Amino acid sequence: MEWLSWFDAWDYEFARQVLQRGTAALYAVAFLSTLNQFPALLGERGLLPVPDFLDLARRMRRPTLFRRHYSDAVLRTVCWVGIALAALLLLGVPQAGPPWLPMLAFLALWFGYMSIVNVGQTFYGFGWEILLLETGFVVAFLGSDQTPPPTPILILITWLVFRLEFGAGMIKIRGGREWRDMTAMFYHHETQPMPGPLSRQAHLLPRPLHKVEVVGNHFAQLVVPFFLFAPQPLASVAAGIIILTQLWLVASGNFAWLNWAAIVLAFAAVSDPVAHAFLPFLPLQWHPGAGTPAWWLAVVVLVSGLLLVLSYRPLLNLFSRRQLMNASFNRWRLVNAYGAFGTVTKQRIEIVVEGTMSAEPDAADHNWQEYGFKGKPGDVRRLPRQWAPYHLRLDWMMWFLPLRTVHEDWFYAFLNKLLEADPPTLGLLRHDPFDGERPRWVRARSYLYRFATRAEFRETGDRWVRVLLYEAIPPLSPRPDRRHSA
């Protein structure tokens, strides 16, 4: 029917391919990260065991596969199934079938990962978790190769990008003064949660360039998102600006899959003619299929209506003086509020964990040895690694400790696991100074870190300069019954 011709977005097949395959790749990374870390952090013998959490949250309203029973074996099964489904979607196998096939595959990813997030407690309290969930749900209704991409879903994905970018921009404008006086980037590269290999070089750029970074950030987050809804090619240009700014964040830091998700989602506004102009090897005419069947049109319209209704509170939140950041307004984690770095930390405080085999702890004893983490700064000579989109959850939580308090239940549980030389816990680390042996004491010390200047690096070879501040947690030893239980 001609009056429904608007429904089919014939010129957005490339966008659909990027959205579906890119989202599948991000889910594969998320499930892999969970497979490798969840049992040690939250498993049956983890730092915050899920069975204990479920016992305390019997009336938990959020949906999860683990509501009645959790085991590490079930968790690993969910992860492997998620990785397998994501791999199939990445290869385009379900997309070759009818539109309900990729829909079911993406909804399985969404529900499986939501089941994990809803029992993940503080280790899964990051904004990119709910971003991935919302992305997986919306992308599920992009259809398959047998149908053209549906316009309502592309508009809803663009609305998601708008909330992600504009929400982050508004958080900054309402947040710390450093975003208004253009000094935020004087500190950000150095104090961000997990610096990357280029972060020090970015930090050492001249200060006028840091001010340009802030102006560019405000432009990309507060002005550009409105043009995502403009006619082509303006919408594609707006998407390109967002992609370029996100690539700079990828290069200068480690924010798990946040930036990569924004890049993937921004392609919803890129049309086939514009993509072909930049990448001539891409076809102008894709295999469009035979049009949209009535039943699929009805499904998409119903889902679009639901997401439109759920958009009311997030829309109000964008313009609220009490704007919420990284918040869900419903139990299904759909149409969320996003934002990050409303304020920028001015100094980098690191919690360094040490152990010793000495019978008695002595602050002056040189037998204290430092545990090495995979991502967070520790060894002053070590070049920070690039980990994103992979998410090192323990390392990220270590960054929050000095901003909140070191007296977190999970951190004391972590120290006790080190005293036990617990293999899964040690597996989360880069370096165990005791090679699997049990230390007699562990402690946590607070250090002030800053990037070394170029002159300091040439002289010492150190990339960081650190100064001891105080002892955050004094030496702890295992209880006798625990130490001899083996």
C-alpha positions, -999 to +999 in steps of 0.1 A: +000+000+000+014+034-010+004+051+022+027+027+040+057+033+018+073+055+045+076+024+067+103+008+045+138+024+047+152+011+015+183+033+017+195+021+051+205-015+045+242-007+053+230+009+085+211-023+094+241-045+087+264-024+110+237-022+137+230-059+138+265-072+134+281-045+156+256-052+184+262-089+182+299-083+185+294-062+216+272-089+232+299-115+224+324-093+243+300-088+272+293-125+276+330-133+273+339-107+300+312-123+322+324-158+316+359-149+326+351-128+356+317-134+371+324-166+390+353-150+409+334-118+415+299-130+421+298-167+418+291-193+445+324-185+462+328-150+448+334-117+465+296-110+466+280-144+460+248-143+440+231-170+462+235-147+492+221-118+472+191-137+461+184-148+497+183-112+507+163-100+477+135-126+475+111-100+463+133-087+436+111-075+408+137-074+381+136-104+358+164-129+358+169-165+349+185-170+383+156-160+404+150-195+417+185-210+414+220-198+407+250-219+401+283-212+383+276-240+359+243-224+348+260-190+346+286-204+323+260-221+301+241-188+297+274-172+287+284-198+261+249-198+246+251-160+244+285-161+227+273-187+202+241-167+193+262-135+190+286-153+167+258-165+145+244-130+143+278-115+136+281-139+106+246-130+095+231-165+097+198-157+114+194-126+092+192-149+061+159-163+074+126-147+081+125-115+103+113-133+134+146-154+135+171-126+142+144-110+164+143-141+187+181-143+187+186-107+198+158-110+224+176-141+238+208-121+241+189-092+257+171-114+283+202-136+290+224-106+296+197-088+316+195-119+338+232-114+346+230-076+351+201-079+375+221-101+399+255-084+392+251-059+420+278-033+422+300-050+396+273-045+370+262-011+380+278+007+350+258+028+324+270+007+295+252-023+309+218-008+304+229+008+271+237-027+258+204-041+270+184-013+254+204-016+222+199-054+220+161-050+224+156-023+198+180-038+172+160-071+175+132-055+154+154-044+125+142-074+105+162-097+082+175-097+047+141-107+035+126-073+045+137-037+042+148-020+074+118-005+092+119+033+095+103+034+130+131+013+145+158+033+129+142+065+143+141+049+178+177+039+175+185+075+166+165+086+196+187+063+217+218+080+203+203+114+210+196+105+247+231+090+250+249+121+236+226+150+246+221+134+281+259+133+286+262+169+274+236+182+297+251+163+327+283+181+320+268+216+317+249+211+349+278+194+366+313+206+376+325+241+368+354+226+349+331+219+319+319+255+318+354+272+322+369+248+297+394+232+320+380+197+323+405+181+299+434+195+319+426+166+342+405+140+325+431+120+306+452+116+337+424+109+362+400+088+341+392+053+355+415+033+333+440+051+311+451+036+278+484+036+260+479+070+245+463+087+275+496+101+288+504+117+254+469+131+253+474+146+288+507+162+278+491+181+249+492+219+252+464+233+274+449+254+245+442+221+227+426+207+259+402+237+257+395+228+221+387+193+233+360+207+257+345+229+230+344+200+206+328+178+232+301+204+239+294+208+202+293+171+196+270+164+225+248+195+227+244+206+191+251+177+167+225+152+181+197+174+169+209+171+133+206+133+135+169+139+127+176+162+098+173+153+061+202+135+044+231+141+040+230+163+072+220+133+093+249+113+080+273+142+087+260+145+123+265+107+127+300+110+113+309+137+138+297+116+167+317+086+153+349+106+151+346+120+186+339+085+199+369+072+181+391+098+199+377+086+232+385+050+222+421+060+214+426+080+246+409+057+272+393+024+282+356+028+287+345-008+280+321-009+252+305+025+258+322+043+229+320+013+206+282+011+213+278+048+205+297+043+172+276+013+162+243+031+171+253+063+152+252+043+119+214+043+122+215+078+107+239+069+078+222+064+045+234+040+018+242+068-008+264+086+018+281+053+029+287+045-008+302+080-014+328+074+013+332+036+007+327+031-031+330-007-028+296-007-009+267-014-032+241+013-038+214-014-043+214-040-017+192-071-018+160-054-006+137-083-004+100-082-014+087-056+011+073-059+046+047-085+054+017-073+073+024-094+104+059-080+107+046-044+102+022-050+130+049-063+153+072-033+146+043-008+151+034-023+184+069-024+197+075+012+184+044+023+202+056+007+235+090+023+233+074+057+224+052+055+255+082+045+276+101+076+263+081+101+283+101+100+315+135+099+298+124+129+277+115+149+309+147+138+325+168+154+298+155+188+306+151+183+344+173+203+368+176+171+388+187+151+357+193+114+365+224+098+350+225+061+339+190+053+352+163+029+343+126+038+346+112+003+342+122-032+352+129-042+316+158-017+313+143-001+282+145+036+272+169+046+298+187+078+308+224+081+301+253+104+309+288+103+323+315+125+339+293+153+351+324+163+372+360+155+365+383+142+392+412+167+397+436+142+413+443+105+408+443+085+440+451+048+436+446+021+462+477-002+461+473-037+476+504-053+491+512-086+509+541-100+529+554-133+541+569-118+572+557-131+606+550-096+619+539-067+597+564-038+598+558-007+577+595-003+573+599-039+562+610-042+525+593-076+522+560-060+513+552-068+477+526-053+454+499-071+436+496-061+399+463-054+383+456-059+346+443-025+338+445+000+366+478+019+372+502+003+396+538-002+384+550+033+376+570+021+346+543+001+329+526+014+298+488+013+303+472-013+280+442-010+257+414-032+270+382-017+256+357-030+246+366-057+271+355-047+306+378-053+336+353-050+364+376-054+393+400-027+380+371-003+375+358-009+410+393-002+424+391+033+408+359+041+427+373+031+461+391+064+469+361+084+456+337+066+480+353+045+507+378+017+509+355+000+535+334-018+510+322-054+517+335-066+484+370-051+490+374-068+523+362-100+507+389-095+480+416-090+506+405-122+524+407-141+491+442-129+486+451-142+521+437-175+510+455-173+477+422-181+460+430-192+424+399-176+407+406-143+425+443-144+416+432-151+380+417-116+379+451-101+385+481-095+362+507-104+388+507-124+421+540-117+438+537-149+458+532-173+429+501-189+444+514-191+480+494-176+509+508-144+522+507-139+560+495-103+558+479-080+533+473-042+534+460-014+512+478+019+508+467+051+492+489+068+467+487+101+447+495+093+410+502+117+382+516+113+347+554+119+344+564+148+322+585+142+291+616+153+310+609+131+339+603+101+316+636+107+298+654+108+331+638+079+349+618+058+324+588+061+347+554+069+331+538+077+365+550+096+395+534+085+428+535+097+463+524+077+494+495+094+511+484+071+540+476+035+549+440+030+538+436-004+555+462-016+580+477-051+578+452-080+579+460-116+586+438-147+580+419-162+609+437-193+622+409-217+614+409-204+578+446-206+574+449-242+585+416-254+570+434-268+540 
